Amino acid sequence: MTNMRWDVVVVGAGPAGAMAAYEAARSGASTLLLDRQRLPRYKLCGGGLIGTSMSSLPAGFQMPATTSASSGLFSFESGTAVRRTADAAFLHMVMRSDFDAELVRCAEGAGARVQDSTSVIGVDVSDVDGWDSEIQLRCDSSVIRARTVIGADGSTSRIAKFVGARFDQIDLGLEIEFALTDALKERWKDAVLLDFSSIPGAYGWIFPKPDRLTVGVIAGKGLAVQQREYLSALIAAHDLQGQLVVHEGGHLTRVRAQDSPVERAGLFLCGDAAGLLEPWTREGISFALRSGRLAGRTAAATANTQPTATYTSALHDLLGEEMRVGAMALRAYSKHPKLIAKALQRTGRGWGAFQHLSSGASTFGDLGQRRSVRAALRFLG
């Protein structure tokens, strides 16, 4: 493997990287999927799969155990929650360790080679014959050669630093996973909770998963003290103080600056490494799957012939409008959180829009095409 030059090397085996490796291998490219951790690895995450994520999964994907929600509980500042119920499930929750492992299995099934416990510590690019660059990834115990490289190594991506990615929104998510007792399973059957906060841009959630209850909050970086108080209040409001804690921790999410590069000399960024997520909800799994698929196809094509369209423009066409409208929604919510909460609690339009977005019937980009939605977001934001 040390002497081989791969067509595509993917760094990071999360949803974006596994999907990229799957697509590159399926396109006929020799593909290596790297991860710095031992696989399968644990990932602290709400694990919510919206309809767009479900429809973006690779062929042959075998869904691990999930829980589903057909009811949404909406509250403000950990106060009384209002329940809204749909005719069908609009959100599915999964343990990320199981979900990610199945995506890696799909990549292997398509022909990708998987190598875990390998950290990339440096990147070198040398021009071979004009456009065909050789990329050398300096790892902790070897050097790996590639025609193209896909950076899917998360919000602390080393590949993103080499490409020169920039981010104009950085948020901190704090989460606690409780053991799911029979009593909690019954209490949270078929339901999720979203709580809206007066902390600018912040909100909280409670998601039941097959054997965990995940409680989390997210807000802009630099508000950690307020966030911890907010998380404690949310836990207390739902009588979870004495429950067994299985995991707890925090993670950063980053949203791409509009003109941030996502490619450079045969390197392509996708998922969290590129800052691709919806700016208001910070939903990232659907963005990871879709950008990973595009990156895999582009890298495989680049490894053989120079592509006619740039990855940057294709990525903008795929996800740009969703991110733009999501940023508008975040600005509106940051100024009027209580009004947004009331719209979801009390109005048919608010609840209907939530169902459509969660189920995948529409995206933020679709909503942004509606004149009434654009006008409302401009007025509020």
Secondary structure, DSSP 8 states (H G I E B T S, - for coil): --S-EEEEEEE--SHHHHHHHHHHHHTT--EEEE-SS-SS-------EE-HHHHTTS-TT-----EEEESEEEEEETT---EEEE-SS--EEEE-HHHHHHHHHHHHHHHT-EEE-S--EEEEEEEESSSS-EEEEEEESS-EEEEEEEEE--GGG-HHHHHHT--EEEEEEEEEEEEE--HHHHHHTTTEEEEEE-SSTT-EEEEEE-SSEEEEEEEEETT-HHHHHHHHHHHHHHTT-TTS-EEEEEEEEEEEE-TT---EETTEEE-GGGGT-S-TTT---HHHHHHHHHHHHHHHHHHTTS--SS-HHHHHIIIIIHHHHHHHHHHHHHHH-HHHHHHHHHH-HHHHHHHHHHHHTS--HHHHHTSHHHHHHHHHH-
